[in-house]
Amino acid sequence: MEKNKVKVSICGTDYYITTEDDPKYVLELANGLDERLTKIVHENTRLSITQAAILASLDYADTAKKATDTADNLRAQIKEYLEDSARYKMEAEVAKRDVERLEKELAALRGGSMKTF
């Protein structure tokens, strides 16, 4: 895959990122991080950029962990739904065979009772 070299600016410092990702995507990430860090520093002027970066990292880690947990839960639910669906499909097939068998028995009984009249 092609490597892209992307220049980003975060809190006034330029960084050159080498990545296989789309440069627009990397710029979007960097801009989001820059906005987050700037907001943290403006909300508490006693924090250094490093401290703000730690807080932003914790926030991003929290978001990523919650997203992963949510995805895992959704995968588990989908697995349960698929298992339920397969079970219900099998039950429907059994019920269909029972209906066909009962229809044949009913037809045989109707045919047999007509002969007695």
N, C-alpha and C positions, 0 to 999 in steps of 0.2 A: 504494500500500500504506500501511497505517496506521503512523504513527510511535509508538513507545513510549518513554517516559522512565523509566529504571530507575535507582534509587539503589543503588549497591554500595559496600561498605566493603572496602578493601584496606590491610592493615597500619595500621589505625586511621584512615585518611583516607577520607572519603566522596567518591565520584565520581558524577556524574549522566551517564548514557549515554543518548543518543537513538539508537534503532535500530528497524529494521523486524522484528528477530528477536523471538521469544517472550521475554518478561521472565524466565521461569523458566530458559530457556537461558542468558541473559546472567548471571543470578545464579549459575548452576552454574559458568560459566566464571570469574566473579570469585571465587567461593569456592575453586575449585581453585587459582587464582593466589595468593590470600591464603594458603592452606595451604602452597603451595610456597615462597613468599617467607618465611613465618614459619619454616619448617623450615630454609631456607638460613641465615637470620640466627641461629637458635638453634644451628646446627652450627658457625658461625664468628662469634662476637660482635664481631669486629673489622670485619666488613663493614657498610657502610651499606645502607640500603634501596635506593639507586640501584645499588650494586654487586650486591646480591642480585637486583635486577630484571634487570640485564644477564646474570647467570648463568642466571636462569630463562628469559630470552628466548632465550639460546643453546640451552638444553635443549629449549624448545618448537620452535625453528627446526630443530634436529636431528631431532626427532620428525616434524615436518611434512615435511622433505626426504626422510627415509627412507620415510614413508608414500606420498609422491608417487612416489618411485622404485619402490616395491613395486607401486603401482597401474599405473604405466607398464609394468612387467615383466609384470603379469597381463594387461593389455590386449594386449601383444605376443604372449603365449602364446595367448590366446583367438583372436587373429587367425590365428595359425599353425594352431590346432586347426580353425578354420572352413575355412581353405584346404585342410587335409588332408581334412576331412570332405567338402568339395565334390569334391576329386579322387577320393576313394574311392567316392563316390556315382556319379561319372561312370564310373569303372572297373567298378563293379558293373553299371551299365546296359549297358556294352559287353559284359561277360561274359554278361549275360542274353540279349542279342541273339545272341551267339555260340552259346549253348546252344540257343536257339530254331532258329537256322540249322542247327546240327548235328543236332538232333532231326528237322528236316524232311529233311535229307540221309539220316539213318538210316532214316526211314520210307520214303523213296523207294528206298533200297537194299534194304530188306526187301521192299517191294512188287515191285521189279524181280526179285529173286532168287526170289520165289515163282512168278512167271510162268514161270521157266525150268524149274521142276519139273514 
